[in-house]
Amino acid sequence: MSDLSKHIRIHGGSKIALLALIAALLIIFFATLTPFRFSFSHLPLRDYFVEFTYGKRDPFDFIRNILLFMPFGFILGLILDHRGWSKLRVFFAVLFSGFLLTLGVESLQQFLPYRQASIYDLAGNTLGSVVGLACYRIWRNRHAYIEWIKIAKTKPRMILTALAIYTLVLLVMANDLAASARISGWNTTYHLTLGNEWTADRPWMGSLQNLGIFNDALAIDAADQILNSSQVALANNDSLQAYYPLAGSSPYRDLSGKLPDLIWQKDGERYNVNGAVQIDDDNWLATYVPVGHLIENLEATSRFSIRLTARTADVEQSGPARIMSISEDPFSRNLTIGQASDGLVIRFRSPLSGDNGSTPQFLFPDFFNNTGTIDFAITYDGLAIDLTDDRLPGVRSIEVVPGVAFYVWLKNLVTPYEASYSQITAGEFYNLCYRLLFYFVVFSPVGILLALRSLNAWPKSLRIMLKLYSLFLVPFLVEFILVANNEFRIRPRNILTGAFVIAVISWIMMPVIYRFVRYIRGYWPSISLE
């Protein structure tokens, strides 16, 4: 300790580094050991290792663990390096320090409520320490890297290689975003219920009729055309998975012949009023066996359409109150349509939204603005959720891929999954905001590259080819990958949005930044973007 104190006195900056290391440790302890309510009890050694073996595998949690320990590795590497340790010795010191620190933290977590030790946390934290050390090495040799970059950006081959590599990164990201919004992991043991959860704790009050379920994305008029045809046509339509007119007395048959009957729950038989079943908190409908055939077919296409006629009895129902649900309980579902105040809520399970379909759930506000009857259709094609009803012309839409999916990815990266409940609201303004967020973040490097002053020395033909590739081919390739599993329905507005963002960054934002840097170089001469 005396040697370290002497070192700190000689190097004033090391005192700040030591305080920063203490702060990094406090952040780690606070993030991993809250609420500090330890319950120390006898834990068999076998159970101790089982906890480490079967921990959760959340990729976002793994990334957060890396980020959490990066400051620790950075600062510890700085302190040891200033003490004159060799690079190899510093590396092993940071590696084992990170490992022992996280081993201690993970061990203590086993005596905390709602905490679980995991070998994946152990690996992520240890890797975070090493990544932090690597960041310190880069920072220490930053001047050499800056000089290398200055030389590299004058060479067309280096610029084109960097652009090609980044394009590949964008394509991988686009594929992952599209995959995250696909229907997957649906449980085939869930029942179909109308007016409540299977566990009877999210009641809805109102009336329902004409329930049609399709494993394709159909407009309301196309769904009506199928449902209004003869029974033979119903049975032979490939996309139709179920049609319950909900007329007469129970049991209510699926006229397509694919799903089991819907029967009354709890208080028994209820009667129709004006051809619609009346549902309240004591009476709702459910299939007597799971609807595994329906679930498999919806998951196979990753598309669905729900055609329904509904009338709410109260425009202030909450929960959301379950109008239709394929779920096990309020926290595990495949698909749910519900009412939250005057809004229509849609939840469905995907890698993006989780087992409860609530990270995020999708809201169409001002839907139940009165207690009148509404004929509506909800469709999902793997890219967007569309809502049409007989009261308003046009379609209300939520564009899930890429904007919303990217926003949720960023949110999950920062916020622990258990606390990441969120809601996405329908509207063109919101769609535009999420879309711009995605394109500004992912296309900023492309726009910055086009703004490099060193490109002026390139042959004119090469500059034109680079601009055409960056402005049009890169956005097209990203859109192509996004829609690859959706019948390649290219959306020109997304390609144009990408090109617009690249142009704004390269020809408006970057020139402004260049002027700003020239203005402040009198105070910090080392700052340069040239």
C-alpha positions as CSV (number, residue, x, y, z in Angstrom):
1,M,0.0,0.0,0.0
2,S,2.9,2.3,0.8
3,D,4.3,1.7,-2.7
4,L,1.0,2.6,-4.2
5,S,0.8,5.7,-2.1
6,K,4.3,6.8,-3.2
7,H,3.3,6.1,-6.8
8,I,0.2,8.3,-6.4
9,R,2.2,11.1,-5.0
10,I,4.6,11.0,-7.9
11,H,1.8,10.7,-10.4
12,G,-1.1,13.0,-9.4
13,G,-3.4,11.5,-12.0
14,S,-3.2,8.1,-10.3
15,K,-5.0,9.5,-7.3
16,I,-8.0,10.2,-9.6
17,A,-7.6,6.8,-11.2
18,L,-7.7,5.1,-7.7
19,L,-10.9,7.0,-6.8
20,A,-12.4,6.0,-10.2
21,L,-11.5,2.4,-9.5
22,I,-13.3,2.6,-6.1
23,A,-16.3,4.2,-7.9
24,A,-16.4,1.4,-10.5
25,L,-16.4,-1.2,-7.7
26,L,-19.2,0.6,-5.9
27,I,-21.3,0.7,-9.1
28,I,-20.6,-3.1,-9.6
29,F,-21.7,-3.9,-6.0
30,F,-24.8,-1.7,-6.3
31,A,-25.8,-3.1,-9.7
32,T,-25.3,-6.8,-8.7
33,L,-26.1,-7.0,-5.0
34,T,-29.1,-4.8,-4.5
35,P,-31.3,-4.8,-2.4
36,F,-28.5,-6.1,-0.1
37,R,-31.0,-8.2,1.9
38,F,-28.8,-11.2,2.4
39,S,-30.3,-14.4,3.9
40,F,-27.3,-16.5,4.8
41,S,-28.2,-20.1,5.2
42,H,-26.7,-23.5,4.6
43,L,-26.2,-24.1,0.9
44,P,-24.9,-27.6,-0.1
45,L,-21.9,-27.5,-2.4
46,R,-23.8,-29.4,-5.0
47,D,-26.6,-26.8,-5.2
48,Y,-24.0,-24.1,-5.4
49,F,-22.5,-25.4,-8.6
50,V,-26.0,-26.2,-10.0
51,E,-26.9,-22.6,-9.8
52,F,-23.8,-21.7,-11.8
53,T,-24.5,-24.3,-14.4
54,Y,-28.2,-23.6,-15.2
55,G,-28.4,-19.8,-15.1
56,K,-30.3,-17.8,-17.6
57,R,-29.1,-17.2,-21.1
58,D,-30.1,-13.6,-22.0
59,P,-27.9,-12.1,-24.7
60,F,-28.8,-8.5,-23.5
61,D,-27.9,-9.4,-20.0
62,F,-24.5,-10.8,-21.2
63,I,-23.8,-7.5,-23.0
64,R,-24.8,-5.5,-20.0
65,N,-22.4,-7.6,-17.9
66,I,-19.6,-6.8,-20.3
67,L,-20.3,-3.1,-20.1
68,L,-20.6,-3.1,-16.3
69,F,-17.1,-4.5,-15.9
70,M,-15.4,-2.5,-18.6
71,P,-14.6,0.6,-16.4
72,F,-13.1,-1.8,-13.8
73,G,-10.7,-3.4,-16.4
74,F,-9.9,0.0,-18.0
75,I,-8.9,1.7,-14.7
76,L,-7.2,-1.3,-13.2
77,G,-5.1,-1.6,-16.4
78,L,-4.2,2.1,-16.2
79,I,-3.1,1.9,-12.6
80,L,-1.0,-1.3,-13.1
81,D,0.5,0.0,-16.3
82,H,1.6,3.2,-14.5
83,R,3.3,1.0,-11.9
84,G,5.5,-0.3,-14.6
85,W,4.0,-3.8,-14.9
86,S,4.6,-5.6,-18.2
87,K,1.7,-6.0,-20.7
88,L,1.4,-9.7,-20.1
89,R,1.4,-9.3,-16.3
90,V,-1.2,-6.6,-16.5
91,F,-3.4,-8.8,-18.7
92,F,-3.4,-11.7,-16.3
93,A,-3.9,-9.4,-13.3
94,V,-7.0,-7.8,-14.9
95,L,-8.3,-11.2,-16.1
96,F,-8.0,-12.9,-12.7
97,S,-9.1,-9.8,-10.8
98,G,-12.3,-9.6,-12.9
99,F,-12.8,-13.4,-12.5
100,L,-12.4,-13.4,-8.7
101,L,-14.5,-10.2,-8.3
102,T,-17.4,-11.6,-10.3
103,L,-17.0,-15.0,-8.6
104,G,-17.5,-13.3,-5.2
105,V,-20.4,-11.3,-6.4
106,E,-22.2,-14.3,-8.0
107,S,-21.6,-16.3,-4.9
108,L,-23.2,-13.6,-2.7
109,Q,-26.2,-13.4,-5.2
110,Q,-27.2,-16.9,-4.1
111,F,-28.1,-15.4,-0.7
112,L,-30.3,-12.6,-2.2
113,P,-34.0,-12.8,-3.1
114,Y,-34.8,-12.7,-6.9
115,R,-31.1,-13.1,-7.8
116,Q,-29.6,-16.0,-9.6
117,A,-25.9,-16.9,-10.1
118,S,-25.0,-17.9,-13.6
119,I,-21.9,-19.1,-15.4
120,Y,-22.9,-16.8,-18.3
121,D,-22.7,-13.8,-15.9
122,L,-19.3,-15.0,-14.7
123,A,-18.1,-15.2,-18.3
124,G,-19.6,-11.8,-19.3
125,N,-18.2,-10.0,-16.3
126,T,-14.7,-11.5,-16.8
127,L,-14.8,-10.7,-20.5
128,G,-15.9,-7.2,-19.6
129,S,-12.7,-6.7,-17.6
130,V,-10.6,-7.8,-20.5
131,V,-12.5,-5.6,-23.0
132,G,-12.0,-2.7,-20.6
133,L,-8.2,-3.3,-20.6
134,A,-8.3,-3.5,-24.4
135,C,-10.0,-0.1,-24.5
136,Y,-7.3,1.3,-22.2
137,R,-4.6,0.0,-24.6
138,I,-6.3,1.7,-27.5
139,W,-6.7,4.9,-25.6
140,R,-3.1,4.9,-24.5
141,N,-1.9,4.5,-28.1
142,R,-4.6,6.7,-29.5
143,H,-2.1,9.1,-31.3
144,A,-0.7,6.2,-33.3
145,Y,-4.2,5.0,-34.2
146,I,-5.2,8.5,-35.2
147,E,-2.1,8.8,-37.5
148,W,-2.9,5.4,-39.0
149,I,-6.5,6.5,-39.6
150,K,-5.3,9.7,-41.3
151,I,-3.2,7.6,-43.6
152,A,-5.8,4.9,-44.2
153,K,-8.6,7.3,-45.2
154,T,-6.5,8.7,-48.1
155,K,-6.3,5.2,-49.6
156,P,-9.4,4.2,-51.7
157,R,-8.8,0.5,-51.0
158,M,-8.9,1.0,-47.3
159,I,-12.1,3.1,-47.5
160,L,-13.9,0.7,-49.7
161,T,-12.9,-2.3,-47.5
162,A,-14.2,-0.5,-44.4
163,L,-17.4,0.3,-46.2
164,A,-17.8,-3.3,-47.4
165,I,-17.2,-4.6,-43.8
166,Y,-19.7,-2.2,-42.4
167,T,-22.3,-3.1,-45.0
168,L,-21.9,-6.7,-44.0
169,V,-22.5,-5.7,-40.3
170,L,-25.6,-3.9,-41.3
171,L,-26.9,-6.9,-43.2
172,V,-26.4,-9.1,-40.2
173,M,-28.1,-6.6,-38.0
174,A,-31.1,-6.4,-40.4
175,N,-31.4,-10.1,-40.5
176,D,-31.4,-10.3,-36.6
177,L,-34.0,-7.5,-36.4
178,A,-36.3,-9.3,-38.8
179,A,-35.9,-12.6,-37.0
180,S,-36.6,-11.0,-33.6
181,A,-40.1,-10.0,-34.7
182,R,-41.0,-13.4,-36.1
183,I,-43.6,-15.5,-34.3
184,S,-41.6,-18.2,-32.5
185,G,-41.6,-20.2,-29.3
186,W,-45.4,-20.5,-29.2
187,N,-46.7,-23.1,-26.7
188,T,-49.0,-25.6,-28.2
189,T,-50.7,-26.5,-24.9
190,Y,-52.6,-23.2,-24.6
191,H,-56.4,-22.8,-24.9
192,L,-58.3,-20.3,-26.9
193,T,-60.4,-18.0,-24.6
194,L,-62.8,-15.2,-25.3
195,G,-63.6,-12.6,-22.7
196,N,-61.0,-13.6,-20.1
197,E,-57.7,-15.4,-19.4
198,W,-57.7,-19.2,-18.9
199,T,-57.1,-18.5,-15.3
200,A,-60.2,-16.2,-15.1
201,D,-58.4,-13.1,-13.8
202,R,-58.5,-10.6,-16.7
203,P,-62.3,-10.3,-17.5
204,W,-63.7,-8.2,-20.3
205,M,-67.3,-7.1,-20.5
206,G,-69.1,-6.7,-23.8
207,S,-70.4,-8.8,-26.8
208,L,-68.6,-10.7,-29.6
209,Q,-69.5,-12.3,-32.9
210,N,-67.9,-13.5,-36.1
211,L,-64.5,-14.5,-35.0
212,G,-62.2,-15.5,-37.9
213,I,-58.6,-16.5,-37.5
214,F,-56.2,-16.7,-40.5
215,N,-52.5,-17.6,-40.8
216,D,-51.9,-15.0,-43.4
217,A,-52.1,-11.2,-43.5
218,L,-55.5,-10.3,-45.0
219,A,-57.4,-7.0,-45.3
220,I,-60.8,-6.8,-43.7
221,D,-62.6,-7.1,-47.1
222,A,-60.6,-10.2,-48.0
223,A,-61.4,-11.8,-44.7
224,D,-65.1,-10.9,-45.1
225,Q,-65.2,-12.5,-48.6
226,I,-63.9,-15.8,-47.1
227,L,-66.2,-15.7,-44.1
228,N,-69.3,-14.9,-46.2
229,S,-68.7,-17.9,-48.6
230,S,-70.2,-21.3,-48.2
231,Q,-69.2,-23.9,-45.6
232,V,-67.4,-25.9,-48.4
233,A,-65.3,-22.9,-49.2
234,L,-64.6,-22.3,-45.6
235,A,-63.3,-25.8,-45.1
236,N,-61.1,-25.7,-48.2
237,N,-59.5,-22.3,-47.6
238,D,-55.9,-22.8,-46.6
239,S,-55.4,-19.6,-44.7
240,L,-58.6,-19.8,-42.6
241,Q,-57.8,-21.5,-39.3
242,A,-61.0,-20.9,-37.5
243,Y,-64.4,-19.3,-37.9
244,Y,-66.8,-19.0,-35.0
245,P,-70.0,-17.1,-35.9
246,L,-70.9,-17.1,-32.1
247,A,-74.6,-17.3,-32.9
248,G,-77.3,-19.3,-31.2
249,S,-76.5,-21.4,-28.1
250,S,-73.4,-23.1,-27.0
251,P,-71.3,-25.1,-27.8
252,Y,-70.1,-22.7,-30.5
253,R,-68.7,-24.6,-33.5
254,D,-65.7,-23.7,-35.6
255,L,-67.3,-23.8,-39.1
256,S,-63.9,-24.5,-40.7
257,G,-63.8,-27.7,-38.7
258,K,-60.2,-27.3,-37.5
259,L,-60.7,-26.2,-33.9
260,P,-62.7,-27.5,-30.9
261,D,-65.9,-26.0,-29.8
262,L,-66.1,-22.9,-27.5
263,I,-68.0,-23.5,-24.4
264,W,-69.2,-21.3,-21.5
265,Q,-67.0,-21.2,-18.3
266,K,-67.9,-20.7,-14.7
267,D,-71.6,-19.9,-14.5
268,G,-72.6,-22.1,-17.4
269,E,-75.0,-21.3,-20.3
270,R,-75.6,-17.8,-21.5
271,Y,-77.7,-16.6,-24.3
272,N,-77.1,-14.5,-27.4
273,V,-78.5,-11.0,-27.7
274,N,-79.0,-9.7,-31.3
275,G,-76.8,-12.6,-32.6
276,A,-73.8,-11.8,-30.3
277,V,-72.6,-13.6,-27.2
278,Q,-72.7,-11.5,-24.0
279,I,-69.6,-11.7,-21.9
280,D,-69.0,-10.4,-18.4
281,D,-66.7,-11.1,-15.5
282,D,-68.6,-14.2,-14.5
283,N,-69.2,-15.7,-18.0
284,W,-66.7,-16.2,-20.8
285,L,-65.9,-18.8,-23.5
286,A,-63.0,-21.2,-23.9
287,T,-62.1,-24.3,-25.9
288,Y,-62.2,-27.4,-23.8
289,V,-58.8,-28.6,-25.2
290,P,-55.7,-26.7,-26.3
291,V,-55.6,-25.4,-29.9
292,G,-52.2,-26.8,-30.8
293,H,-53.1,-27.1,-34.5
294,L,-53.9,-23.4,-34.8
295,I,-50.8,-22.4,-32.9
296,E,-48.5,-24.6,-35.1
297,N,-50.0,-23.1,-38.3
298,L,-49.7,-19.5,-37.1
299,E,-46.1,-20.0,-36.1
300,A,-45.3,-21.7,-39.4
301,T,-46.2,-18.6,-41.4
302,S,-45.3,-16.0,-38.8
303,R,-48.4,-14.1,-40.0
304,F,-51.9,-13.8,-38.7
305,S,-55.2,-12.0,-39.2
306,I,-58.0,-11.7,-36.7
307,R,-61.5,-10.8,-37.9
308,L,-63.9,-9.9,-35.1
309,T,-67.1,-7.9,-34.3
310,A,-67.1,-6.5,-30.8
311,R,-69.0,-4.1,-28.6
312,T,-67.5,-3.0,-25.3
313,A,-69.8,-2.5,-22.3
314,D,-67.4,-0.1,-20.7
315,V,-64.9,2.2,-22.4
316,E,-62.7,2.3,-19.2
317,Q,-61.8,-1.4,-18.9
318,S,-58.2,-2.2,-18.0
319,G,-55.8,-5.1,-17.4
320,P,-55.7,-5.1,-20.4
321,A,-59.1,-6.8,-20.3
322,R,-58.8,-9.9,-22.5
323,I,-61.1,-9.9,-25.6
324,M,-59.4,-12.9,-27.1
325,S,-56.4,-14.8,-25.9
326,I,-54.3,-17.9,-26.6
327,S,-52.4,-18.1,-23.3
328,E,-51.8,-20.0,-20.1
329,D,-52.1,-17.1,-17.6
330,P,-51.6,-13.3,-17.4
331,F,-47.9,-13.7,-17.8
332,S,-47.4,-16.4,-20.5
333,R,-49.1,-16.1,-23.9
334,N,-49.0,-16.7,-27.6
335,L,-51.4,-14.1,-28.7
336,T,-53.8,-11.7,-26.9
337,I,-56.2,-8.9,-28.1
338,G,-57.4,-6.8,-25.2
339,Q,-58.8,-3.5,-24.1
340,A,-56.9,-0.9,-22.0
341,S,-59.2,2.0,-21.3
342,D,-60.3,3.2,-24.8
343,G,-57.3,1.5,-26.6
344,L,-57.0,-1.8,-28.3
345,V,-54.0,-3.7,-27.1
346,I,-52.2,-6.5,-29.0
347,R,-49.6,-8.9,-27.5
348,F,-47.9,-11.8,-29.2
349,R,-44.9,-13.8,-28.3
350,S,-41.7,-13.3,-30.2
351,P,-38.0,-13.0,-29.4
352,L,-38.6,-9.2,-29.4
353,S,-41.6,-9.1,-27.0
354,G,-40.9,-12.0,-24.7
355,D,-43.0,-14.8,-23.2
356,N,-45.7,-12.3,-22.1
357,G,-45.7,-10.3,-25.4
358,S,-45.4,-7.1,-23.4
359,T,-41.8,-5.9,-24.2
360,P,-43.4,-4.3,-26.0
361,Q,-47.1,-4.5,-26.3
362,F,-48.8,-2.7,-29.2
363,L,-51.6,-0.1,-28.6
364,F,-54.1,1.4,-30.9
365,P,-55.5,4.4,-28.9
366,D,-59.0,5.8,-29.1
367,F,-60.5,2.6,-30.5
368,F,-63.3,2.0,-27.9
369,N,-64.4,5.6,-27.9
370,N,-68.0,4.6,-27.5
371,T,-70.1,1.4,-26.7
372,G,-71.1,0.9,-30.4
373,T,-70.5,-2.2,-32.4
374,I,-67.2,-2.4,-34.3
375,D,-66.2,-4.7,-37.2
376,F,-62.4,-4.8,-37.3
377,A,-59.5,-6.8,-38.5
378,I,-56.0,-7.1,-37.1
379,T,-53.2,-8.3,-39.4
380,Y,-49.5,-9.0,-38.9
381,D,-47.2,-9.8,-41.8
382,G,-43.9,-10.1,-39.9
383,L,-43.1,-6.4,-40.6
384,A,-46.1,-4.4,-39.4
385,I,-49.3,-4.6,-37.5
386,D,-52.3,-3.2,-39.3
387,L,-55.7,-2.4,-37.9
388,T,-58.8,-1.7,-40.1
389,D,-62.4,-1.2,-38.9
390,D,-65.7,-0.3,-40.5
391,R,-65.9,3.2,-39.0
392,L,-62.8,4.8,-40.5
393,P,-61.3,4.7,-44.0
394,G,-57.7,3.6,-44.4
395,V,-55.4,1.5,-42.2
396,R,-53.8,2.3,-38.8
397,S,-50.4,0.7,-38.7
398,I,-47.4,0.0,-36.4
399,E,-44.2,-0.7,-38.4
400,V,-42.4,-3.2,-36.2
401,V,-39.4,-3.8,-38.4
402,P,-37.0,-2.2,-38.4
403,G,-37.7,0.9,-36.3
404,V,-39.6,-0.5,-33.3
405,A,-37.4,-3.7,-33.2
406,F,-34.3,-1.5,-33.2
407,Y,-35.7,0.7,-30.4
408,V,-36.6,-2.2,-28.3
409,W,-33.1,-3.8,-28.9
410,L,-31.5,-0.6,-27.6
411,K,-33.9,-0.4,-24.6
412,N,-33.3,-4.0,-23.7
413,L,-29.5,-3.4,-23.9
414,V,-29.8,-0.7,-21.3
415,T,-32.7,-1.9,-19.1
416,P,-32.8,-5.3,-17.5
417,Y,-35.3,-7.6,-19.2
418,E,-37.5,-8.0,-16.1
419,A,-38.0,-4.3,-16.0
420,S,-38.3,-3.7,-19.7
421,Y,-42.1,-3.6,-20.0
422,S,-43.0,-1.1,-22.7
423,Q,-45.7,0.0,-25.0
424,I,-45.6,1.1,-28.7
425,T,-48.4,3.4,-29.8
426,A,-49.8,3.4,-33.4
427,G,-49.5,6.4,-35.5
428,E,-47.6,7.6,-38.6
429,F,-45.7,10.1,-36.5
430,Y,-44.5,7.4,-34.2
431,N,-43.6,5.1,-37.1
432,L,-41.5,8.0,-38.6
433,C,-39.7,8.6,-35.3
434,Y,-38.8,4.9,-34.8
435,R,-37.7,4.7,-38.5
436,L,-35.5,7.8,-38.3
437,L,-33.9,6.5,-35.1
438,F,-32.9,3.3,-36.8
439,Y,-31.6,4.9,-40.0
440,F,-29.7,7.8,-38.2
441,V,-27.9,5.4,-35.9
442,V,-27.0,2.7,-38.4
443,F,-26.3,4.9,-41.4
444,S,-24.3,7.6,-39.6
445,P,-20.9,5.9,-40.3
446,V,-21.8,5.8,-44.0
447,G,-22.7,9.5,-44.0
448,I,-19.5,10.4,-42.2
449,L,-17.4,8.4,-44.6
450,L,-18.9,10.3,-47.6
451,A,-18.1,13.6,-45.9
452,L,-14.3,12.8,-45.6
453,R,-12.3,15.6,-47.2
454,S,-9.8,13.0,-48.4
455,L,-12.3,11.8,-51.0
456,N,-11.7,15.0,-53.0
457,A,-8.4,13.5,-54.2
458,W,-10.2,10.5,-55.7
459,P,-10.9,10.2,-59.4
460,K,-14.3,11.6,-60.2
461,S,-15.7,8.4,-61.5
462,L,-14.7,6.5,-58.3
463,R,-16.4,9.2,-56.2
464,I,-19.6,8.9,-58.1
465,M,-19.6,5.2,-57.8
466,L,-19.0,5.4,-54.0
467,K,-21.9,7.9,-53.6
468,L,-24.3,5.8,-55.6
469,Y,-23.3,2.7,-53.6
470,S,-23.6,4.4,-50.3
471,L,-26.8,6.3,-51.0
472,F,-28.9,3.7,-52.8
473,L,-27.3,0.2,-52.8
474,V,-26.6,0.1,-49.1
475,P,-30.2,1.1,-48.1
476,F,-31.6,-1.3,-50.7
477,L,-29.5,-4.2,-49.4
478,V,-30.6,-3.5,-45.8
479,E,-34.3,-3.4,-46.9
480,F,-33.9,-6.5,-48.9
481,I,-32.6,-8.5,-45.9
482,L,-35.4,-7.0,-43.7
483,V,-38.1,-8.3,-46.0
484,A,-36.4,-11.5,-47.1
485,N,-38.8,-13.7,-45.1
486,N,-41.8,-11.7,-46.1
487,E,-42.3,-12.4,-49.8
488,F,-39.7,-9.7,-50.6
489,R,-42.1,-6.9,-50.4
490,I,-39.6,-4.0,-50.7
491,R,-40.8,-0.8,-49.1
492,P,-39.4,2.1,-51.2
493,R,-40.0,4.7,-48.4
494,N,-37.5,2.9,-46.2
495,I,-34.9,2.9,-49.0
496,L,-35.5,6.7,-49.5
497,T,-35.4,7.3,-45.8
498,G,-32.0,5.6,-45.6
499,A,-30.7,7.6,-48.6
500,F,-32.1,10.8,-47.1
501,V,-30.4,10.2,-43.7
502,I,-27.0,9.5,-45.4
503,A,-27.3,12.7,-47.5
504,V,-28.2,14.8,-44.5
505,I,-25.3,13.5,-42.4
506,S,-22.7,13.8,-45.2
507,W,-23.7,17.1,-46.8
508,I,-25.3,19.1,-43.9
509,M,-24.3,17.8,-40.5
510,M,-20.7,16.9,-41.2
511,P,-19.8,20.3,-42.8
512,V,-21.3,22.0,-39.7
513,I,-19.2,19.8,-37.5
514,Y,-16.1,20.7,-39.6
515,R,-16.7,24.4,-39.1
516,F,-17.3,23.9,-35.4
517,V,-14.0,22.0,-35.0
518,R,-12.1,24.7,-36.9
519,Y,-13.6,27.3,-34.6
520,I,-12.5,25.6,-31.4
521,R,-9.1,24.4,-32.6
522,G,-7.6,27.6,-31.2
523,Y,-8.4,26.2,-27.7
524,W,-7.6,22.6,-28.4
525,P,-5.1,22.4,-31.3
526,S,-5.0,18.6,-31.2
527,I,-8.7,18.3,-32.3
528,S,-9.0,17.6,-36.0
529,L,-11.3,15.8,-38.4
530,E,-9.3,16.6,-41.5
